[in-house]
Amino acid sequence: MKLGKNYKASIAEVDVKKAYDPGVAVENAIATAKAKFDETIELHVRLGVDPRQADQQVRGTVVLPNGTGKKVRVLVIAKGERADAATAAGADIVGAEEIIQKILSDNFLDFDVCVTSPDMMGQMGRVARILGPKGLMPSPKSGTVTMDVAKAVKDAKAGKVEYRLDKTAIIHCPIGKKSFGKDKLLENYQTLMDAIVKAKPAAAKGVYIKSVTLAATMGPGIKVAHRI
């Protein structure tokens, strides 16, 4: 595999085999973000659970204290007072059956988060095959199926992220932008790690947190010495 000049320079600055304390790891992730754009700093956590088992799933949401640095486009599918509340809360798109039809007919996906009220879930099944694979299908577990759609909109705008186990037992989640600096990124890191630790399934046995890695979008993985 051919490595780029910036990537080679980044690897030369860190010991990719060493596990650093969180603060140092964040500093290294920032230092190795050498692209011309404001790179995202990502957290990757390998867990000691079996993702094939229903009682060992790890999934939840948490509002990062400093947000993610990304402008989040929120779609709300609701009617009446809840639709009005969503608009007042800053939702980018608000509608009901007409939005569902637009997703079906035009494959409309110009949003990052979809929130809906429970009374609309019966109709949302029509677009599940479109939204599901994109990770956009509303779910009670992620807080996007709720009576309080205004709060869901505000949380999404404030930096709410969903962490979810993939098929290889790893959670991948952003903790902010390089431009945030060490202190804000470290605070976001600790908030997310605390949430993942608290989400440990009762059925999980042995070592829960197997490895923790930080990486900028175009940078190498920085191992973190995580201690519970």
PyMOL commands that set and color helices and strands:
alter all, ss='L'
color gray80, all
select helices_A, chain A and resi 5-13+22-31+54-56+80-89+97-106+118-134+140-142+149-158+178-180+182-198
alter helices_A, ss='H'
color red, helices_A
select strands_A, chain A and resi 19-20+40-47+59-63+74-77+93-95+113-116+160-164+170-177+209-216+222-224
alter strands_A, ss='S'
color yellow, strands_A
deselect
rebuild
show_as cartoon
